[in-house]
Amino acid sequence: MTEIDYQRLSDYLNHITQYGDRAISYCERISEAAFFSDDKTQAAVCYCLVVTGEAASRINRHYPDFVKRHDDFPWSNLISMRNFMAHGYDAVDFKILWDTVTDKMPDTLAMIPRLLESVAAINPKTTSP
């Protein structure tokens, strides 16, 4: 991989973190019941999950060896959620969305620093925020 490839991989991982954190913060501000009646927050959370899934999809497509080395990370879950949001937008189950963001996303994001360390280990010049 080139220097640019390593940096792009780090960028995608950081996008997952940034937008995953946003989704979590949107849900932390309100109750579950309020989330179900707040279409603006639902739309914001949906967008964040589309971005995290798209970033995971790009990593999967452009860096398949990296994905194989880190097969404990839920790549396919993020990608599947993105695909469902983008293509099944009219059938989103907001209970599943809420549970994903409040229960699963924090654990997923906790894995990102290890992935970034892995990128830095194979290319020490890679920067990450």
C-alpha positions in Angstrom: 0.0 0.0 0.0 1.1 3.5 -0.6 1.3 6.3 2.0 -2.0 7.7 0.6 -3.7 4.3 1.0 -2.7 4.0 4.6 -3.9 7.5 5.3 -7.2 6.8 3.5 -7.7 3.7 5.6 -7.2 5.7 8.8 -9.6 8.4 7.5 -12.3 5.8 7.0 -11.8 4.4 10.5 -12.0 7.9 11.9 -15.2 8.5 9.9 -16.7 5.5 11.6 -15.7 6.9 15.0 -16.9 10.5 14.3 -20.3 9.5 12.9 -20.8 6.7 15.4 -20.1 9.2 18.2 -22.6 11.6 16.8 -25.3 9.0 16.6 -24.6 8.0 20.2 -24.7 11.7 21.4 -28.0 12.3 19.6 -29.5 9.4 21.5 -28.0 10.3 24.8 -29.7 13.6 24.8 -33.2 12.1 24.8 -35.2 9.2 26.1 -36.1 6.2 24.0 -39.8 7.3 23.9 -38.8 10.8 22.8 -36.6 9.3 20.0 -39.6 7.4 18.6 -41.5 10.6 18.2 -38.6 12.8 17.0 -38.2 12.5 13.3 -35.3 15.0 13.1 -33.2 12.9 15.5 -34.2 9.7 13.7 -33.1 11.2 10.4 -29.8 12.4 11.9 -29.1 9.0 13.4 -30.0 7.3 10.2 -27.5 9.5 8.3 -24.8 8.8 10.8 -25.3 5.0 10.4 -25.3 5.4 6.6 -21.9 7.1 6.9 -20.4 4.5 9.2 -21.6 1.7 7.0 -20.3 3.4 3.9 -16.9 3.8 5.5 -16.9 0.2 6.5 -17.9 -0.8 3.0 -15.0 1.2 1.5 -12.6 -0.5 3.8 -14.0 -3.8 2.9 -13.8 -3.1 -0.8 -10.3 -1.4 -0.9 -8.6 -3.1 2.0 -9.8 -6.7 2.1 -6.7 -8.0 3.8 -7.1 -5.6 6.6 -10.7 -6.7 7.1 -9.6 -10.3 7.2 -7.0 -9.5 9.8 -9.6 -7.9 11.9 -12.5 -10.2 11.4 -13.7 -9.7 15.0 -14.8 -6.2 14.0 -18.5 -6.0 12.9 -17.8 -4.9 9.3 -20.7 -6.8 7.8 -23.1 -5.4 10.5 -22.2 -1.8 9.7 -22.4 -2.5 6.0 -25.8 -4.3 6.2 -27.3 -1.5 8.4 -26.1 1.1 5.8 -27.6 -0.9 2.9 -30.9 -1.3 4.7 -31.1 2.4 5.6 -30.3 3.4 2.0 -32.5 0.9 0.2 -35.1 -0.1 2.8 -35.6 3.5 4.1 -39.4 3.0 4.2 -39.2 0.0 6.5 -36.7 1.2 9.2 -37.6 -0.2 12.6 -36.7 2.6 15.0 -36.5 0.2 17.9 -33.7 -1.7 16.2 -32.1 1.6 15.3 -32.2 2.8 18.9 -30.9 -0.5 20.2 -28.1 -0.5 17.7 -26.9 3.0 18.6 -27.3 2.7 22.4 -26.3 -1.0 22.9 -23.9 -2.0 20.1 -22.3 1.2 18.8 -20.3 2.0 21.9 -18.6 -1.5 21.9 -18.0 -1.2 18.1 -16.3 2.2 18.6 -14.2 0.9 21.4 -12.5 -1.3 18.9 -11.4 1.5 16.6 -8.3 2.6 18.5 -6.9 -1.0 18.1 -7.6 -0.9 14.4 -5.9 2.5 14.1 -2.9 1.1 16.0 -2.8 -1.7 13.5 -2.6 0.7 10.6 0.1 2.7 12.4 2.1 -0.5 13.1 2.3 -1.3 9.4 2.9 2.4 8.4 4.3 4.5 11.3 3.9 7.7 9.2 0.1 7.3 9.3 -1.6 10.0 11.4 -4.8 9.7 13.3 -6.6 12.3 15.5 
